[in-house]
Amino acid sequence: MKEIRWTLFFMLVTGACYGQQKTFAFFMVGNYASPDWEKLAFNTTKSGRGITYSYQKNEKGHKLDILGTRNIGNQKALMVKIRNTGKVYLILPDRKKETLSMVSEDGTYKKTFPLGYEGPVDGRGTFCAACANEPDDAFRLVNSFFL
C-alpha cells in the first residue's frame, strides 16, 4: 500500500511539471526579416495578462486595452484599443485556419495573423516551455481573454 501511495505521489508531481501552463502565444504576419511584419502577442502571468501589438517600426509594441467582447454574426470578437488612441479594433479567432483576424471598427485596417512558433528551428534556438506553439494551447490562451 505504501508503494502505491509513493507511485501516485510521484505521478502527480511529475505530471504537474510536464503539464506546465502555457502563458505566452503570438500570431504574426511575416517574420522579423521582412520589413512589414506585424505581431499580436498574448501573455498571462501571475502579475497580470495583456496583449501587445508590434511591428518593425515599433518592435517594443503597443499595449492593447481590452474593452470587452462583441458578437459579430455568430462569432465572438474581442474589442481592443491601442492605448492613447481612439480607434477600436476587433480580434476574431479562426481555430480551423489557426489564425486571428484584427479589424478596425471603421474598416481602415484588416489583417490576418497566423499562429507563430517560438522555439528551435532546424536545431537552432532554445526551447520555450511557456510558449503555446500548438494550436490547442494557443487558442486556449487566447480564449481566456474572452471571459
C-alpha positions, 0 to 999 in steps of 0.5 A, a space after each residue: 500500500 505504501 508503494 502505491 501511495 509513493 507511485 501516485 505521489 510521484 505521478 502527480 508531481 511529475 505530471 504537474 511539471 510536464 503539464 506546465 501552463 502555457 502563458 505566452 502565444 503570438 500570431 504574426 504576419 511575416 517574420 522579423 526579416 521582412 520589413 512589414 511584419 506585424 505581431 499580436 502577442 498574448 501573455 498571462 502571468 501571475 502579475 497580470 495578462 495583456 496583449 501587445 501589438 508590434 511591428 518593425 517600426 515599433 518592435 517594443 509594441 503597443 499595449 492593447 486595452 481590452 474593452 470587452 467582447 462583441 458578437 459579430 454574426 455568430 462569432 465572438 470578437 474581442 474589442 481592443 484599443 491601442 492605448 492613447 488612441 481612439 480607434 477600436 479594433 476587433 480580434 476574431 479567432 479562426 481555430 480551423 485556419 489557426 489564425 486571428 483576424 484584427 479589424 478596425 471598427 471603421 474598416 481602415 485596417 484588416 489583417 490576418 495573423 497566423 499562429 507563430 512558433 517560438 522555439 528551435 528551428 532546424 536545431 537552432 534556438 532554445 526551447 520555450 516551455 511557456 510558449 503555446 506553439 500548438 494550436 490547442 494551447 494557443 487558442 486556449 490562451 487566447 480564449 481566456 481573454 474572452 471571459 
